[in-house]
Every structure is written in structure tokens, then in C-alpha cells.
Amino acid sequence: MNETISNLDTLEASLMAEIASAADEQTIEAVRVSALGKKGSVSDMLKTLGSMSPEERQLKGPAINGLKNRVTEALAARKAELKDAAISARLIAEKVDVTLPVRQSPAERGRIHPISQVTDEITAIFADMGFSIAEGPDIETDYYNFTSLNFPESHPAREMHDTFFLNPGPDGERKLLRTHTSPVQIRTMEAQKPPIRIVIPGKTYRMDSDATHTPMFHQVEGLVIDKTANVANMRWVLEEFCKAFFEVPSLKMRFRPSYFPFTEPSLEVDIQCDRSRPGEVRFGEGNDWLEILGCGMVHPNVLRFGGLDPDEYQGFAWGMGIDRIAMLKYGMPDLRAFFDADVRWLSHYGFRPLDLPTLFGGLSS
Amino acid sequence: MKFTLSWLKDHLETDATLGEIVERLTSIGLEVESVNDKAALKPFVIAKVLTAQKHPDADKLQVLSVDTGDGKPVQVVCGAPNARAGLVGAFAAPGAYIPGIDTTLAVGKIRGVESHGMMCSERELQLSDEHTGIIDLPADAPVGTSFAAYAGLDDPIIEIGLTPNRPDATSIHGIARDLAASGLGRLTGGAIMPHAGNGMCPIKVKLDFGDTPPLCHGFALRLVRGVKNGPSPKWMQQRLIAIGLRPINALVDITNYITFDRGRPLHVFDAAKVKGNLTVRRAREGEKVLALDSWEYELTPEMCVIADEKGIESIAGIMGGEHSGCDENTTDVLIESALWEPLNIARTGRELGIITDARYRFERGVDPEFMVPGLELATRMVLEFCGGEPTEEEVVGYAGHTPKIVSFPVSEVKRLTGLDVPKAESLEILSRLGFTPQGDADIVDVTVPSWRPDIDGKADLVEEIMRIHGVDKIAPQPLISHEAVNAKILTTLQIRTRAARRALAVRGMMEAVTWSFIPARHAEAFGGGRPELKLSNPIAADMSDMRPSLLPGLIAAAQRNADRGLSDVALFEVSGTYEGAAPEDQRRVATGIRRGTAKLEGSGRHWAGNAGAVGVFDAKADALAALEACGAPVDKLQIEAGGPAWYHPGRSGVIKLGPKTVLGHFGEFHPKTLEVLDVSGPLCGFEVFVDAVPEPKAKPTRTKPRLDLSPFQAVKRDFAFVVDKAVEAGALTRAAAAADKKLIAGVSVFDIFEGASLGADKKSVAIEVSIQPVEKTLTDEDFEALAGRIVDNVKKQTGGVLRG
């Protein structure tokens, strides 16, 4: 009897030692089988309980079952220990250098050209005021570019526009590259009855080349025609536009009488700014004036060319350089770089593809 | 147009300051471009040298004691040889900036002697190049007062930018009239008394234009005998110099002076050099004249000249001839005041490339009624400065001026500007500007003065009233907006253009804006070069042809970047190309290129895997992305092998919708194309015709189609077919998909293999077929049957057999 007990102690000590020394899950499993398997040493002990007398069973039963429970627990504990160690070892083995660079997503690399972005900004503002966008061809006729816009034949005003001409076509007509977006005014009047409320962005061409002039540039023009639109309305539209575009709460503007063949009266507009800091222009503050656009009441002759009676209809128009206002707002120093496609310039001055200008989310971020 | 303040005040009696005048000029439409208030000369005062002693340590220096007018003489060290006791000159105190030597003076020691200022030379004040000595003024020059004021050098110079519609403001008198009308003073000096002559002008003038339209509308001439031509008075020379003209001699200076003073160009001939009578006529073809600028000009019958019996003496209204110009020896002078056809002057000036103050005024339109008074004014000045005896005037061809009368409803001011200007004030403004309003009704007849050829109608009068009343008095009025939420405002083409831009930028490409005109050889390489798309006056030889494609501009841009060391670039542009000169020939195209290793996922070397060279499939993916952004039905597009001639014939494709509509091309480029463009490197590109994508159908509802999700598990099955090399993968996948349109949800190609084991002209195409049961889970027999149909259909359509 004591012999059995002492055997149990020996067995337990031996099993516990084996469990403790097991280095991996396979060994543990082998120990489990050798102890608790069908022919395991502890199982064998348990089997002997059936042939014992009740008294003996009462004495030895708890001892053998106790052994079984302790071995089972020890096995589970050691197994968990080994599993944790194995995971830890795997995690260490799997460690990588997270400072290695990842590739930038294409959407982060791509860029929208400032001309497109600023055109979208302009569109967002005028859309809010009920304007739509009109477009027209770059190659124009003398009629649409000059005659219908009240440029008298050979008048010095035509010389203000250094025009590119194309070789005469098969029909002998000499076309030209439009010097302004104004031909679209006439094309719109021909196609649509008032009320008209459009803005016209597009490419324009003049023979000119220096830091602020390129032979191709971009203009945006506006046209309002109805039965009441006047200079006071025009002031409101332009002041609202300039505030919204330059994203300032207030902005002083100076309207100066001027001359354009296609408007009467005609005005040029300067905006208040501060240019005292090198390389930077701040709008809505300061004591400098910067010329930004030309405008006026549509000339009666232009209305007539567009098929409208100037005593019934009236309206105003204005025009400005998209490239120029982009330079003013975003600070590009040289217009020529706009057309050079240097990817360093595009990356720096361009806009991220998902930065869509809206009024509700802000024109620029 | 430049003038000085004192000159303006000859015509304008005013107490206004320079600042007020400048501000008013701009606000009434005579934009001030620059003002030189001569502040640079303010520090210089008249001072007298009291004593002059030799410098103890320098032979060429003297130590002066100078009276600067404040009672306490200052010590000045001076090196000028003419410095002496009693000299009166121009003194600058310490702190003054000396423009001629770009230095601000300080108290200094020169060879041990302190110097408290400087006696200046003309060069140091930038008055001239004179530097042999210091300024030496008359002894009675008032010590302590401004040197500039004394010397007449403090007259501020104002420059205004004139718009082409204001010939009246090419004269200082006209500018003064505008200022006076705006309430800034009183206009003076208008009347010019005629000067009686003695006897007829012996030289007769004939306007001879034959049957052609006359180019001269009046000609006035007068001879002044016995003049003595020398320098003009100092005040006149100073004014001419101030506005940038070089004084020549009194006779010439008078014509230049009146050109600016009154906007009336004149010409003077040396009568001794004129032979016989004068004829005003068209030049003969090839006729030549040596002009006053010493250039010889060859003329055409479209140009008007003044000729004597020997030949041309003047290019009418533009520049006189050298031969009969006036110099110091001139004793008899012919003064001409004429009216020339403005359009003809503009054209002649442009063709000859001559820009003169006379042309500037004649092409804008001078005051016809001032032709004779201008001659009178010149005569008076000639007599005053040079003496002599004038003949009577010879005036030919002038029919008089018929004034324009504009019927003007005064309410137009309110209608067009929103300004409430009382009728009386409106009419008063017009009167002050020289208009004559007549009548008391709501509509008045307004007579336009002869100096305002630009005024044609009601709107012009509104502008006059608006600019003089004050533009700043117009309060902004909101433009009544539509009384509803704005509907979509962009057209389909505008929406697609924007969408294509953003879609391509999202693919890592950068948007470029390139020139619409490209070199002729580039245009020709891309199907362009038509004669009617060539500029007749390109700004540069390599900007001569309207582009037929955006590709050459983008490829050239990529090469420029590569030349700067940036070889992996992806660029795109969505813009116009030109197939002809008509409006409908301008296309809207989305075009992109990739160079080097500029792939979608990134470029260049990377630890996780290097990017390979770009190729046809990168371009294809870009093209399809652009098309999808434009709303093209991507699942219905067909891809055909081979693009236009500028592409690599074996590595390019055409994207079509139906048999006729070409939506785009993509591919790598033909080696010959790259040679023409002089570029290198892996390159691919695409062109997508945004304007060819069909308009979307009008939708009666925004509801999306019902979505049916099958409850049965989807499965994938792989097949490999051996086909002839020429068989296109697209045909094979179409054949597989057509085997059972209901069950097969998709077919993709996952491997292409070519090898000797298959035979030289064979290839293996491995496809993965996605099967989506919709009614029941498929049994093994069902799959067998479906696989059989796929194999059969592929064999039937392509000749492909299942690979063993």
C-alpha cells in the first residue's frame, strides 16, 4: 500500500520532470500519451482502481486521481508556455524594418495644372451666381474676332492685338487665332436669346513673349445680357468674384474709365493688395493697386451684330487672364514656365487630383 | 503721353496739388503710368563759396568755406578745378543721396580735413555728362533756395497711358479740358488770334489723287521769309527734354511743341530747298525717299506723299524728308498743317515700321477745326523766336467740319450705369467737355465737338458723364439671381473634360499645357501639316503649325524633362487639336504619355521590386481609364490591333465603339516617329477622343437596376488552349464567355506561353473562367457539360485545342 503511494510519488516526480523539460509541443504530446494515453502510466494506475477493494479504492482513488489531475494541469500549463514561446520566437523571426519606404500612391503623385484648377475655381464661383460655361474655337474668322466686336477696319485698336494669322484656306479666307475669348459672345448671342449669363474660359493667342506674356495664354470672359443689367450690377458681380476667388472677406477695388472697342462705357479694374513682402502678394490689405481685369457695358454695335436691339437689351462683359490671376493668387513668378511641362514645376505648383474646388469646401486647401 | 506740371498749368488754372491731379487723371480715364516728381533733386540747394584755400596735404584739393544760406558757413573739401571764392553752385549736405555716384553723403575726413557736404557737378546730379568742374551759377542766384527750382528742373513729369479712342488727350490742352470738366480748375489758353500775312504764299499746293479716294482732307501752308533759326528758348527746350524729345532748332522744336501742346502735328520745309509748287499725291510704285531719320524708304501707291518738282519731300503725316529739312541756315520756312486720312496713316506707318508722334496723332484723328489755328499758333511762335515776315495762308481741300449730333435720352445714364445723375448735371458735364446739348425735352440733341471723333452714340455720352461724375459713386447692386437652386451648368463635353483630367491625374500623371502650335515636321509626323493650318506669321519657326495631335508636344516635353535628368515622367493633356480651320474641326482630345519606367504603381528602382520599362499595355490602361471617366461604355468597346502611322504597328491598338466610331488609339511609337521628334527612351502614349464618346441617353429615372445576388457559391475553373500565334486573346476569351452567357460571369487570361514544345507558330493561352450558378448548385456533371461547351466553342471560334 505504502509501496503504491511511494510508486505514485516517484511516477509524479518523474512525469513532472519530463513535462518541465519538454522543449516543444511534440515532446509534450509524447509525455501526455506516455502518462494519460490508453497505455499510459497514469492510465494504467487508474485501471487498477477497478480491481481494488472499496477500502483500498477509497484510500488510493484520490491519490491516483489527484496525480492524474496534477499531470493534466501541468501538461496544459507547459503546453501554453511552449505555445507562447513559439509565438514569441516567430514574431521575432518575422520582424521587418518598417522604416523602409513604400511607394507613393498614384493619386498622390498626379497633378492638375494650375490653369485647369483655377478654371475650376472660377467655374465654382460663377456657377453659384447662375452662370453657365460657354466655349468656342481657337481658330476664328476676322468677323467674329474683330468686326462683330466693333473693331473698325484698320483701327489702331486692332493693333493692340498682335494677331496670328493662318495661311488662306482653299476658299481664300484668311483665318486667325482668336486674340481674346470675346468671339464667343457673338456666337452665344447668335445661338441663344437673352437672358444670357455665361463665362467663357479658353485659349487665346497674341504675338508676345516675355516673363508675363506668352504667345498662347488663357482668358476668361463673362457676359450678362438681359433688360436691366448695368454697371452697378457689374461692380457687384466683379467684387463678389474677386473676394471669393482670392478668398478674403473684403477687398477694395478701383474702377477706372478705359477703352475697349466692344464695350461702352469701358472700365479697367484694379484690386487692393500688399506687395511689400518680396515674392508674395496679399489681397484685401495694403496700399498697392494691381490691374486685374477690363470690363464694360456691351457696346450697342456688338448687341446689333449679335442680333439684339440695344434699346431693348443691355448687358455687361468682362475679361481677365486665367494665367495672370493664377500667378497672382499662387505666386508663380514666370508665365513661360506654365507651358514648359517641367515635372518639378508641375509637382510644386500643380494641384492634387482629388482637391476639387468647391464653395462649400473652400476653393483651395 | 508725357507732359510736365507747369506745362499743364499753361492750360489749367488750378490750386490742385500734384497728387490730386494725378489721382483725378486716373479716375477720369487718363491712367497715370508714372510720375517723376523730381524728388531726387530736392536735397540740392544753392550755396556760395566764401573762401577757398589749398588743402594742407593735397595739391589738387581745396578747403572751402561755403554759405548754404543758414548763416553758419560749412567746411567742404573739394577737388574741382573751378572751385573758387565767390562761386555760386549746387550744394548737398550730409545725408543727401547723390544720384550720379549712387552714394549717400556722410561727414567725412579727406586727407585729415573734415568735409561737411559736397559742391556738385552736373554729372553728379545726372543732369548731363559734364564733370570737368562743379556747377557754376550766376552770382545773383539766391543762396539757400532750391537749386532745382532755380534751374527749372523741379517740374514734375507725368506720363499717362492713352487709350486709342482719345485723340483729344494727345494734347496737353485736351488733358486740361478733361481736368477742368471734372472740377479741378479752369481751362485757359484756348483762343488763338489769326495772324494777318503779307501777300500770297508763292508756293501753290495741289491735291492730286486722280480717280482714287483722296488721302488728304485739307492742307494749309504759309511761308515765313527772313527767319533766323537758332536754338529755341530754354523753357521750351527744358519741356521738350522733360518729355523725352531732343531739342533741334527753333523751327523744328516749335512743331514738336505744338504736337504735344495741341495734339496738332505740323511740318516745316526749308523753302530754299523746295523746287516749284507742292503736290500732295499717292507715291509711285517703288518711289524712294530719304527721311529725317536718315533711312531710305521705298513707297507704294497706297502711301501719301508731299512732292515738289524734283520728287518727294515728305511722307505725309508720318515723317518729313531729309532733303528739305530746316537747319540753322534756313531763312525762308514753309509751315504745313494738314489733315490726313487716319486709316491710311495707320497702314503706311505700320508697313514702313515708322512710329512718330505725328503718326500717333493722325491715325487716331486730329481735330480738323484746329488745322488752320494750329498753323496760326506756329506762325506766332516762329515770329516770336525767329522773326521774319509771313505770307497769307494757302488752304486747299478743306471742306469744313460737319459736326455729329447725337440724340440723347438723358435717362440712358441711369439705364446703363445705375447712377442717378440729375439731368442738369449731366448736361453741364457735357458742356464743360465742349459738347453742345440743345433742348429741354427728355431727349436732347447733343452736338459733338470736332476734337472727339470717338463719340458716336448714346452710350459714348453715358461714358463721358459717368467718368466725369465719378465711377466710384456707382454703388454695387446685387445681380438678381435665379430664384431656384441652380441646375447642372456644364455641358457633357465640359464634364467629360474635367473627369478625364482628374482620372488621369489619379493615375499618377501630371497635367501639362503645351503650345497649340508645333514645328511643321512634328505636325507632319502626326498626320498634320495642312497648308490652311500653318501660321503665316509664327512667332518662331518651330511654332508654325496648329497641332494635329497632343502627342508631339507631350513627347517633346518628356524629352526636355529627360534632358534635365528626369527620365521617368508621365504627362497628360486634355485640350484641342485641329483637323481643319473650321470650328467643328477642333477636337477635344485626352492624351497621355509615359516615359522610362513611369508606371502606374511607381517608377525607378525600389527595394520591393523595380519598375520595368513602360509599354503598350500601360498606355492601353490609361486610355481605358480616360474613356471610362468620360462615360464611354467600356464593356462594349472593341480593341483592334494596329494604330495610326505614328505608332509601332505591332504594339498599338485602336479603340472602337461599333465599326465606325473610333474613340482612341494607344501604343508604343514607330521608331521613325521618334527619330523625327529626336527623342529616345521607352515611350508609350494614347489619344482618346473625348468628343467622340456618344452623349449619354436621357434617363427617365435615377434608380439603379435591381441587383440580384446569387445564393449559390461561385467557382473558378482554369483552361489552357493551344492556338495559332495569330489568334488574338480577345477572340479566345470572347469565345469562352459565349459558351454559356448565363453561367459564365467572367473570363480572364492569366498566362501566355510560347515554346518549342508547342510548335513554332503556336502559343498557349491559359484562362480562368468564373462561373456563377444562379438557379442551383452545380453538380460534377453540370461542370463537365459546361467545360465541354467552353472547349467546343473555343475550338469552333479560334481552332484552339485544350492543352494536354
HADDOCK unambig.tbl for C-alpha pairs under 7 A between the chains (distance, minus, plus):
assign (segid A and resid 103 and name CA) (segid B and resid 602 and name CA) 6.50 0.50 0.50
assign (segid A and resid 106 and name CA) (segid B and resid 506 and name CA) 5.85 0.50 0.50
assign (segid A and resid 106 and name CA) (segid B and resid 507 and name CA) 5.07 0.50 0.50
assign (segid A and resid 106 and name CA) (segid B and resid 508 and name CA) 3.95 0.50 0.50
assign (segid A and resid 106 and name CA) (segid B and resid 600 and name CA) 6.36 0.50 0.50
assign (segid A and resid 106 and name CA) (segid B and resid 601 and name CA) 6.49 0.50 0.50
assign (segid A and resid 107 and name CA) (segid B and resid 505 and name CA) 6.61 0.50 0.50
assign (segid A and resid 107 and name CA) (segid B and resid 506 and name CA) 4.04 0.50 0.50
assign (segid A and resid 107 and name CA) (segid B and resid 507 and name CA) 5.97 0.50 0.50
assign (segid A and resid 107 and name CA) (segid B and resid 508 and name CA) 5.53 0.50 0.50
assign (segid A and resid 108 and name CA) (segid B and resid 508 and name CA) 7.00 0.50 0.50
assign (segid A and resid 109 and name CA) (segid B and resid 508 and name CA) 4.87 0.50 0.50
assign (segid A and resid 110 and name CA) (segid B and resid 505 and name CA) 4.35 0.50 0.50
assign (segid A and resid 110 and name CA) (segid B and resid 506 and name CA) 5.65 0.50 0.50
assign (segid A and resid 110 and name CA) (segid B and resid 507 and name CA) 6.49 0.50 0.50
assign (segid A and resid 110 and name CA) (segid B and resid 508 and name CA) 3.83 0.50 0.50
assign (segid A and resid 110 and name CA) (segid B and resid 509 and name CA) 4.60 0.50 0.50
assign (segid A and resid 110 and name CA) (segid B and resid 510 and name CA) 5.02 0.50 0.50
assign (segid A and resid 111 and name CA) (segid B and resid 505 and name CA) 5.44 0.50 0.50
assign (segid A and resid 111 and name CA) (segid B and resid 509 and name CA) 6.60 0.50 0.50
assign (segid A and resid 111 and name CA) (segid B and resid 510 and name CA) 4.55 0.50 0.50
assign (segid A and resid 111 and name CA) (segid B and resid 511 and name CA) 5.91 0.50 0.50
assign (segid A and resid 112 and name CA) (segid B and resid 505 and name CA) 6.41 0.50 0.50
assign (segid A and resid 112 and name CA) (segid B and resid 510 and name CA) 6.39 0.50 0.50
assign (segid A and resid 112 and name CA) (segid B and resid 511 and name CA) 5.22 0.50 0.50
assign (segid A and resid 113 and name CA) (segid B and resid 511 and name CA) 5.20 0.50 0.50
assign (segid A and resid 113 and name CA) (segid B and resid 512 and name CA) 6.28 0.50 0.50
assign (segid A and resid 127 and name CA) (segid B and resid 489 and name CA) 6.92 0.50 0.50
assign (segid A and resid 129 and name CA) (segid B and resid 481 and name CA) 6.47 0.50 0.50
assign (segid A and resid 130 and name CA) (segid B and resid 481 and name CA) 6.54 0.50 0.50
assign (segid A and resid 130 and name CA) (segid B and resid 482 and name CA) 6.53 0.50 0.50
assign (segid A and resid 130 and name CA) (segid B and resid 486 and name CA) 6.33 0.50 0.50
assign (segid A and resid 132 and name CA) (segid B and resid 489 and name CA) 4.98 0.50 0.50
assign (segid A and resid 132 and name CA) (segid B and resid 490 and name CA) 6.56 0.50 0.50
assign (segid A and resid 133 and name CA) (segid B and resid 489 and name CA) 6.90 0.50 0.50
assign (segid A and resid 133 and name CA) (segid B and resid 490 and name CA) 6.23 0.50 0.50
assign (segid A and resid 137 and name CA) (segid B and resid 583 and name CA) 5.25 0.50 0.50
assign (segid A and resid 137 and name CA) (segid B and resid 586 and name CA) 6.68 0.50 0.50
assign (segid A and resid 139 and name CA) (segid B and resid 581 and name CA) 6.18 0.50 0.50
assign (segid A and resid 139 and name CA) (segid B and resid 583 and name CA) 6.95 0.50 0.50
assign (segid A and resid 154 and name CA) (segid B and resid 343 and name CA) 5.86 0.50 0.50
assign (segid A and resid 155 and name CA) (segid B and resid 343 and name CA) 6.67 0.50 0.50
assign (segid A and resid 156 and name CA) (segid B and resid 164 and name CA) 6.48 0.50 0.50
assign (segid A and resid 157 and name CA) (segid B and resid 164 and name CA) 6.25 0.50 0.50
assign (segid A and resid 164 and name CA) (segid B and resid 535 and name CA) 6.71 0.50 0.50
assign (segid A and resid 164 and name CA) (segid B and resid 537 and name CA) 6.04 0.50 0.50
assign (segid A and resid 164 and name CA) (segid B and resid 538 and name CA) 6.87 0.50 0.50
assign (segid A and resid 165 and name CA) (segid B and resid 535 and name CA) 5.60 0.50 0.50
assign (segid A and resid 165 and name CA) (segid B and resid 536 and name CA) 5.59 0.50 0.50
assign (segid A and resid 165 and name CA) (segid B and resid 537 and name CA) 6.26 0.50 0.50
assign (segid A and resid 166 and name CA) (segid B and resid 532 and name CA) 6.29 0.50 0.50
assign (segid A and resid 166 and name CA) (segid B and resid 533 and name CA) 6.19 0.50 0.50
assign (segid A and resid 166 and name CA) (segid B and resid 534 and name CA) 5.55 0.50 0.50
assign (segid A and resid 166 and name CA) (segid B and resid 535 and name CA) 4.14 0.50 0.50
assign (segid A and resid 166 and name CA) (segid B and resid 536 and name CA) 5.17 0.50 0.50
assign (segid A and resid 167 and name CA) (segid B and resid 531 and name CA) 6.54 0.50 0.50
assign (segid A and resid 167 and name CA) (segid B and resid 532 and name CA) 5.09 0.50 0.50
assign (segid A and resid 167 and name CA) (segid B and resid 533 and name CA) 6.89 0.50 0.50
assign (segid A and resid 167 and name CA) (segid B and resid 534 and name CA) 5.82 0.50 0.50
assign (segid A and resid 167 and name CA) (segid B and resid 535 and name CA) 5.88 0.50 0.50
assign (segid A and resid 167 and name CA) (segid B and resid 536 and name CA) 5.22 0.50 0.50
assign (segid A and resid 168 and name CA) (segid B and resid 532 and name CA) 5.89 0.50 0.50
assign (segid A and resid 169 and name CA) (segid B and resid 532 and name CA) 4.78 0.50 0.50
assign (segid A and resid 207 and name CA) (segid B and resid 539 and name CA) 6.15 0.50 0.50
assign (segid A and resid 216 and name CA) (segid B and resid 515 and name CA) 6.81 0.50 0.50
assign (segid A and resid 230 and name CA) (segid B and resid 415 and name CA) 6.82 0.50 0.50
assign (segid A and resid 230 and name CA) (segid B and resid 416 and name CA) 4.86 0.50 0.50
assign (segid A and resid 230 and name CA) (segid B and resid 417 and name CA) 5.05 0.50 0.50
assign (segid A and resid 230 and name CA) (segid B and resid 418 and name CA) 6.05 0.50 0.50
assign (segid A and resid 231 and name CA) (segid B and resid 416 and name CA) 6.32 0.50 0.50
assign (segid A and resid 231 and name CA) (segid B and resid 417 and name CA) 4.37 0.50 0.50
assign (segid A and resid 231 and name CA) (segid B and resid 418 and name CA) 6.37 0.50 0.50
assign (segid A and resid 232 and name CA) (segid B and resid 417 and name CA) 5.94 0.50 0.50
assign (segid A and resid 232 and name CA) (segid B and resid 418 and name CA) 5.53 0.50 0.50
assign (segid A and resid 232 and name CA) (segid B and resid 474 and name CA) 5.87 0.50 0.50
assign (segid A and resid 232 and name CA) (segid B and resid 475 and name CA) 5.91 0.50 0.50
assign (segid A and resid 232 and name CA) (segid B and resid 476 and name CA) 4.66 0.50 0.50
assign (segid A and resid 232 and name CA) (segid B and resid 477 and name CA) 5.16 0.50 0.50
assign (segid A and resid 233 and name CA) (segid B and resid 476 and name CA) 5.95 0.50 0.50
assign (segid A and resid 233 and name CA) (segid B and resid 477 and name CA) 4.79 0.50 0.50
assign (segid A and resid 233 and name CA) (segid B and resid 478 and name CA) 5.69 0.50 0.50
assign (segid A and resid 233 and name CA) (segid B and resid 479 and name CA) 5.25 0.50 0.50
assign (segid A and resid 235 and name CA) (segid B and resid 476 and name CA) 5.11 0.50 0.50
assign (segid A and resid 236 and name CA) (segid B and resid 476 and name CA) 4.52 0.50 0.50
assign (segid A and resid 236 and name CA) (segid B and resid 477 and name CA) 5.53 0.50 0.50
assign (segid A and resid 236 and name CA) (segid B and resid 478 and name CA) 5.55 0.50 0.50
assign (segid A and resid 237 and name CA) (segid B and resid 479 and name CA) 6.97 0.50 0.50
assign (segid A and resid 255 and name CA) (segid B and resid 471 and name CA) 6.51 0.50 0.50
assign (segid A and resid 255 and name CA) (segid B and resid 472 and name CA) 6.88 0.50 0.50
assign (segid A and resid 256 and name CA) (segid B and resid 26 and name CA) 6.65 0.50 0.50
assign (segid A and resid 256 and name CA) (segid B and resid 27 and name CA) 5.44 0.50 0.50
assign (segid A and resid 256 and name CA) (segid B and resid 28 and name CA) 6.93 0.50 0.50
assign (segid A and resid 256 and name CA) (segid B and resid 29 and name CA) 5.76 0.50 0.50
assign (segid A and resid 257 and name CA) (segid B and resid 27 and name CA) 6.82 0.50 0.50
assign (segid A and resid 257 and name CA) (segid B and resid 28 and name CA) 6.02 0.50 0.50
assign (segid A and resid 257 and name CA) (segid B and resid 29 and name CA) 4.23 0.50 0.50
assign (segid A and resid 257 and name CA) (segid B and resid 467 and name CA) 6.00 0.50 0.50
assign (segid A and resid 258 and name CA) (segid B and resid 29 and name CA) 5.32 0.50 0.50
assign (segid A and resid 258 and name CA) (segid B and resid 163 and name CA) 6.82 0.50 0.50
assign (segid A and resid 259 and name CA) (segid B and resid 163 and name CA) 5.86 0.50 0.50
assign (segid A and resid 259 and name CA) (segid B and resid 165 and name CA) 6.80 0.50 0.50
assign (segid A and resid 264 and name CA) (segid B and resid 459 and name CA) 5.73 0.50 0.50
assign (segid A and resid 264 and name CA) (segid B and resid 460 and name CA) 6.18 0.50 0.50
assign (segid A and resid 264 and name CA) (segid B and resid 463 and name CA) 6.65 0.50 0.50
assign (segid A and resid 265 and name CA) (segid B and resid 459 and name CA) 6.48 0.50 0.50
assign (segid A and resid 265 and name CA) (segid B and resid 460 and name CA) 6.55 0.50 0.50
assign (segid A and resid 265 and name CA) (segid B and resid 462 and name CA) 6.92 0.50 0.50
assign (segid A and resid 265 and name CA) (segid B and resid 463 and name CA) 4.62 0.50 0.50
assign (segid A and resid 339 and name CA) (segid B and resid 513 and name CA) 5.33 0.50 0.50
assign (segid A and resid 339 and name CA) (segid B and resid 514 and name CA) 5.17 0.50 0.50
assign (segid A and resid 339 and name CA) (segid B and resid 515 and name CA) 6.82 0.50 0.50
assign (segid A and resid 340 and name CA) (segid B and resid 514 and name CA) 6.96 0.50 0.50
assign (segid A and resid 340 and name CA) (segid B and resid 557 and name CA) 6.91 0.50 0.50
assign (segid A and resid 341 and name CA) (segid B and resid 512 and name CA) 5.22 0.50 0.50
assign (segid A and resid 341 and name CA) (segid B and resid 513 and name CA) 6.88 0.50 0.50
assign (segid A and resid 341 and name CA) (segid B and resid 557 and name CA) 5.93 0.50 0.50
assign (segid A and resid 342 and name CA) (segid B and resid 561 and name CA) 6.02 0.50 0.50
assign (segid A and resid 346 and name CA) (segid B and resid 510 and name CA) 6.81 0.50 0.50
assign (segid A and resid 353 and name CA) (segid B and resid 502 and name CA) 5.31 0.50 0.50
assign (segid A and resid 353 and name CA) (segid B and resid 505 and name CA) 5.46 0.50 0.50
assign (segid A and resid 353 and name CA) (segid B and resid 506 and name CA) 5.75 0.50 0.50
